[in-house]
Amino acid sequence: MYSLQPESRSASPARSLSRGQACVACRQRKIKCDGQRPICGQCTKARRPQECHFEGVTRSRVQVLEESIQALEARIKELEEEGDNAGPSSVLLHAPHPPSSTSASSSPHSPVRYLGQQPVSSEVSSILRNVFFQNRSALPWFLHEGRIHQAFQLPIDDVGRPIAVLDTAMLLWGSVFYARTSQVPPPQEVEPQLLLSRAQSEVGRALVDASAQHIIQAIQAHALLAVYFCDTCLYIESRAHVDAAAALATRVGLHKIRGTPGRVPYGVFMDPVTTVLPEPLDAVEEGERINAFWTSFCLDRIYAVVLGVPPLIIDAEDADMQVDTPWPLDMTLYEQGHMPLTLQTSGTLRNFFGGVRSGWPWEAGMLSQLSRASALFECATRIAASWRPDLSNPTAYYARSLALDKRLDEFSAQLPALTPGIAVQLYLAHNLAHAGKIQLHSVFAQQNPDSRAKCLAAARAIASVAITADAQTFVFIDPALGSIWAAACRVLIHEVVAVRNNLLAPPVAGMNAEVALTADLDGLLAFMAALSATSESMNFQYSRIQQERLLLG
């Protein structure tokens, strides 16, 4: 097994180094470096497999290419400026490379200017980051806010700064939130399309010489970009970033935190190449990794249903694939030391679906609720899709369906009640639970009165919680809500048609059934219409449902 830490060797005594001469790994970990080459003493102790990287001494291939790009950009700009003043027949010749004294090495994670792009000023960046953090609860964000703020105070080429693609993804969302909250377009230098283009250029470099923290930051960047692409109806790109986040999370073993180690291959000659992150430096860093996994899990499960693809994170019986990572906590609880050092967990998802309670007193946090709701939502969809009239063992199918129906009821019963101003993640969890009911019972809704009633109750609950939470006031809601609301609308439309044609007994007692159903339907459509102005994905779903609504008259 390979690790990101090299084998230990004897290290030479530490010596005092001039500023900036420590290796990249020691600078990021903020520990004293002895500068020994090719591997310093600290990295030798940490068992890092690769040689140390020293800034300002040798330049990697990537750095040489970056410098060439920067030189070409500068030359193009110079030619454009001189071309404005020169006659049509003028030809200006210059040396293709700048003097060697002007060359400067840079980290592969420092911002790079690409053709046609201008760097974002520090003042604008600061404003957009603040706007981002004011609204981050609406997004799949899991990093420690205080530490990210501190990292942005470091020099631009310091390896401790957040990776470039994460910075750009944050600026992208900051630009979106700025436009929505201030009703003023963002400055031209931070228009979403420019930032998106920059992020797409930077994402391929995110793992170049990446440290453990850079890997976690890359997962965060993929999560932010996945939601943005989905909200703008770029579904293939969205799923690509979801897959990248999920694959990276499992590749570095985030699904096995505090869990049982994977099995050692027996009787095979192929030695698999694996990657293991070094031990986290403290409880907060471990918490970021736990929350990174569950954030990736949520996106993987939710968007698998929304986009109609299989999930990438598989909780299989195989020990290497089983999810053992404990349910996530709110970041403040990690800071306060609520994760016991001796805690070991195993089969987290399997225990949940089996009805085994962990007894964990702090697992009612927003991300924990959303993770379980996502698991139930995807499982309900998968079970419903597996139904066939000619199943060889229908009894087993009914048993699985009934067990999941019970889990959905238990989960919904323990969810905190919704109120205006509630956290968007909790609102999404409520909707996922109700949508899970619709998915699970949709197969038999035409033939089974109980399944029909449960589908309708879930659809009306979705309409009700939208009113309770005043959903149209949210600055942003996950694109999955558009698909969930559309499903609820279709259930209501089906019921209106059934009542009008006397096909089924009226499902609503105490008042005119058609009036009640139509009121729920139009209320939900009003929310969709309000949010369609700022969300392409919501507008896409609203346009389709509006056409179906018009057929009712």
N, C-alpha and C positions, 0 to 999 in steps of 0.2 A: 504494500500500500504506500502510495506517495502522500506526502503531506506538504503543506505550504511552509513547513518548518524543516530546516536541514539537520542532518545528523550532527551530533555534538562532537566537538573536538576541543582540545585544550586551547584556551584563549590566552593571548599575550596580555601582560599587565596594561591596564587602561592608561592612556596618556592624554594630556590636554590637547585639544584640537582647536584650530581657529574656527571662527563662526562660519557655518555653511559647509564644513568638511566632513561632517558625520554622514553616514550612509542614510539612504532614504528611509529604510525600515526603522532605524533608531530615531530619526527625526520625527517620524509619525507617531511612534510610541512614546516619544519624549523621555528617552533614557540616554544615559551617557554612552557614547560610542568611542572605541579605541582607534578606529580608522584602519584597522588591519585589513589587508587585501589578500586574496579575493573575497574572503568572508570575515567580517569583524568578529570580535569576541562575543558580543551580545547575540548576534545572529547564530553563531556557532552553538551557544547554549540553548537557543530557541529551536535548533534543529531545522532551520530553513534550508531547503534543498538547492536553491539557486544562489549564484554569487551575488554579493551586495552591489547595489547600484549607487554610485557616487555622483551627485550633481556637480556640474561645472568642471569635470575632469575629462571624462570621455563621453562621447555622444553616441547614442544608439542610432540604429537605422531610421527609426521613426522620427527622432529629433532632427536628423539631417534632412529628411524629407520635409518636415515642418518648416525648417529654416528656408529650404528651397521654395516652398509655397509662399512664405512670407516675402521672400525676395521678389518672386514673380508678381505678387499682388502689388508690392510697392512700385515695381517697374511699370505695370499696366496703368496704375493710377498716374504715374509721372507722364507716361505717353499720352494719356487722355487729357491731362492738364496742358501739356505742351502742344497737343494737337489742336486745341481750341485757339491758340495764338499763332500757329504756324500756317503757312500757305498750303494750298492743296498739293503742291509738288514737293514739299519739304520732307526730307528723310533725316531722322535723328538717330544716331548710333551711340550706344552706351555699352559699357562692360556688362555682361549678363549677371555677374555676381557682385555683391557688395564686398568691401574690404573685409579681410578676415577679422580685423579688430572689432568690427561691429557685430559679429556673430555672437549669439548668446544661447546657451542651452536652455531648454525648458522641459518641464515635466510633461509626459504624455497626457496628463489630466488637466493641464492649464488651458485656458481659453485659446483657441486658434481662430484666426480670422480666415474665412473662406471667401472665395471670389464673390464680389457683389454684396458683401456683408460688412457692416460697420460695427465696431465694438459698442456694447451698451454702456453708457456713462455710469459711473459709480453712484451718482445721485439718483438716476432713474432706477437702477438695479435695487438700491436700498428701498425705494418707495414700493416697488412691485413686490419685493420679498415681504415687506410688512403687510401689504394687502393680502398676499398669499397666506401668511400665517394667521391673519384675522379670519380667514375662511377655510383653513385647512381641514376642519372637522367634516366638511362636505366631501372630502376626497380620501382615497386610500393612503393615508399618511401614517407611518409608524416610527419614524426616527425621533430621537430626543430633540425637542425644539431648541432648548438652551445650548446644547452642544453644537448644533448646526449654526446657530447664531455666532457662537465663539469661533467656529471654523472659518466663517466668512470674514472675520477680522484679521486673519493671517495674510501675509503677503501673497500676491497673486500667483507666484510660482512655488509656493510652499506646498509640499505633498500632503500636508494636513488639511488643506482646503477641500471642500466637496468637489467631486469630479464634475467636469464641465457639463456633461449631459444632464446631471441632476440640477445644476444651477439653471440651465436653460429651460428645463421642464418646469421648474418653479417660476421662472420669469414668464413662461408661456401662460401658466394658470393665473399668475398675478396680473397679467395683461387682460385676461378674460374677466377676472373678478373686478378689476379696475373699471372696465367698460360697463359692467353690469351695475355696479354700486354707485358710480359717479355720473352715469349717463353721458360720459365724455369719452370719445375715442382715445385710445392710448397713443403716445408719441409714435411717429412713423418708425423709429428705430426698433420698437418693440411690438410691431404688429404681429398678430399670431402666426401668419404665414411665414414671416421671416424667421421667427423664433422656432417654428416647427421645422423649417428647412435646416436651421442650424443644429437642432437636436438630432435630426436624422443623420447629419454628418458626424456628429460627436459620438453617437451611440456605438458605432463600430470600434471606437478607441477606448471604450469604458473599461475594458478588462486588460488593457496593455499595462504590464507591470503592476497589476492591481493588488493592493493589500486586502486584508480581510474586510476592513471597513469600506474600502472601495467596492467590493463585491456586494455588500449589503446596500450601499448607495445605488449601485447599478440596478438592483431589484426594485428599489424605490422609484428610480427614474422610469423603468419599464412600466410600473404600475400607473404612474401619473400619465404617461403617454398612451397607455392602453385605454384609459377612460376618455381621454381627449379624442382619440380617433373614433371610439364608439359613439361619442356624443355628436361627432360631425359626420356620422354615417360612413366612415371609412372602416368597414367591418373586417376586411382581411388584414389591414394593418393593425387594427385593434387586437385581433386574436393573435397575431404574430408577437406582439409585446406581452400579452398575457402568457403565451407559451414560453417566451424568453424568461419572464419572471419566475414562472413555475419550474421550468427546467433548471434554472440557476439555483433556485432554493433547494431543490432535491439533490442537485449535483454536488453541492457542498454539505449535504447532510442536515439541513435545517429541519427535516421531518423526524430526525432521530435525537433531538436535544433532550437530555435527561432520560433517554430511553435505552433500550437494549441494543448492544452493538450488533452489526450485521454479521451474518454467518461467514466463516472462513470457507472458501471453496474447497470441496473434498474430491480428490481423484481427478483433477483436471490439470492440464499443462499450461493453460492460458492464465497469466497473472494479470488481472484487470488493473487498469490505471485509474485510481480514485483520487479524489481531492478532499482533504479534510482541513477545515479552518483551525487556526490555533485557538487555544482556550481563550474565552472572552476575558478582558482585563478586569471587568467588574460586573455588578448586577445589572447596571443600565445597558451595557453592551450586550449582555446575554438577553436582556429583555427586548432589545432591538431585533435580535436574531429570531426570537420566538415570534414576535409580532410580524416580522418580515415573512415568516413562513405562513402564518394564518392569513395575512393580507393577500399573499399570492394564492392561497387556497380558496379564499372567497371569490377572487376574480376568476379563477379557473373554473369553479363550480357554477357561478352565476352566469358567466358568459358562455359556458358550454351549452346551457339551456337556451339563452337568448340567441346565440349564433348557430345553434343546431349542430354542434360538434362534440366529440367525446372529450371528457376532461383529461388533462395530462397527468395530474397527481392521482395516482391509483393507490388506494388503501387495500393492498392485497394481503393474503395470508402469509406470503413470503416475508421472512423476517426483515429483509432489506427494504421492502416496500411499505411495510406497516407503519402507519403514523403513530409515533410515540410521544411527540412533543406535547407538553402540557398546554391546556387552554391558555390563551393570552390574558394578560392583566393590563390595566391602565398603566401608563408609564410612571406615574407618581408612586404606584405600589412597588415597582422595582426599585425606585430610588429609596423607598422607606424600608427595604429589606424584607418584603413579605414573601419572597420566593425562598423557601428553606434550602440551605446548602445541600442537605441530604436527600431532598426530594428526588424520587425516581418514578417515572411514569411509563406505562406500556399500553398499547392498544387504545389510545385515546378515543378515536372515532368508533371503534368496535364496541367499546364499553358504553358509549353514548347511545348508539343504535340498539344495544341490548338492554337499555334501561338501567344500567349500572350507574349509580350516582357517585361522583368522586368525593363528595363531602368538602370540596374546595370552596371556602367561604367567600373568595374574591372573584369567582369566575363569572360574575354577573356584569362585567364591564361591557362596553359597547362592542369592542371587537370580538369578544367571546360570544356574545349574543348573535352577532352577525355571522360568525363562523358556523355556529350550529344551525342557524336558519338557512345558510347557503348549502350546508350538507343535506338538510332535509329536503330543500327545494329540488336539488339535483337528483336526489335518490327517488323522490316521488315521480319525477319526470322519467327517470330510467325504468322504474318498475312499470309505469303505465305503458311505456313504449315496448316493453317486453311481452305484453299480452297478445295472445293469438287464440282464436277459437279452437284450434286443434292442439293446444298445449298437451304434452304428454303427462304432465303432473299439475293439473289446475289447483289441486288442494294446496300444494306448496306455494303457488302464486297467491292464493287468497290469504294464506297465513302471513306471508310477507307483507301483503297490502294492509291487512288488519293491524299488524304490529307497527307499521309505519304510521298508520292513521292514529294510533294511540300515542306514538311519540310526538306527532304534530299537535295533538290536543294538550299533552303535558307541557310541551314547549310554549305554546301560546298562552297557557294559563299562568306561567311564571314570568312572562314578559312584563316589564314595567308599563304602566298605563301611559298613553300618549296625551300630551298637552301642547298648546301653542308654544312655539319656541323650543320644542324638543330636539334632541340631537338627530341629525339626518340619518346616521347609521342605525339608530334605534327604530326610526320610522321605516327604513328599508327592511329591517329584520321583521317587523310586523307584516309588511307586504309580502315578503318571501314566504312567511308561514302560511298566510292565506292563499297565496298562489300555489303553494305546495298542495293544499287541499284540492284546489281546482284541477291541478295536473293529475293527482292520484285518482280522483273520482270521475274525471272526464270520460274515461273509457266506458263506464257503465251508466252514465247520466241519462242516456236515452231509454234504457231498459229498467233501471233500478231506481225506485222513488227515493230511497235513502241517499244514494249517490247524487241524484239530481238536487235534492234539498241541501246537501253539503256544498255542492258547487255554487248554488245560489247564495247560501249564507256567506260563503267566503267572498263572493263577488260584491255583495252588499256591504260586507265588513271593509273591503278595500275602499269602496266609495265613502263609507262612514269615517274611516281614519284619515282620509284626505281632508275632510272637513274639520275634524278634531285638531289635526296638526297644522291646519291652515297651510297646506302644502305649497300653494302658489306664492307664498312669501319667501320660500327658500331661495337663496342666491343660486344654488345648484343642487340638483338631485341626480343620482346615478342614472345613466341611460336605460338601465334595466327596468326602471319604473315605467317607462313608456310601453314596454312589452307587457308588463304585468297589468297595467291599467287597461291596455287594449284587450287582454284576455278577459278581464272582468267585464268590460263593455260587451264582449261577444256573448258571455253567459247571460247578461241582462237582455240583450237583443233577442236571443233565442227564447227566453221566457216570455217576452212581450208577444212574439209571434205565436207561441204555444197558447197563451191565454186568449188572444184574439180569435184564434181558430178553434178554441175549445178542445184542443188536443190533449190537454192535461188539466188536472184540477188546479185552481188558482193557488199559488204558493204563498200569497200574502194575505193574512187575515186582518179583519177590522177596518178595511177601507178598500176602495176600488183597486184591484190588483194591478191593472195596467197603469193607472196613474202613479202608484207607488214605484213601480219598476221604471217607468219613464223618468220620474224625478231623479232616481238614483243614477240612471244612465246619463241624463243631461247634466247633472251635477258633476259627474266625473269628466264628461267631455269638456265642460267649462274649465276645469283645472288643466286639462291637456291643452286647450286652446291658449290659456294664459301663459303656459310654459313653452309653447311652440315658438314664441317670438325670439327666444334666446337659445333654443336647443333644436338642432337639425334632426336629431333622432326622435325627439318627442313630436316634432312637426311631421315626420315621416309616419309615425304610428297614428297620429291624430288624423291625418289626411285619409288614411285607409279606413279608419273607423267611422269618420264622418260620412264617407260614401255609403257604408253599410247602414248608418243611422238614417240617411236620407230615404232609403228604401222603405223604412217604416212609415214614412209620411208624417 
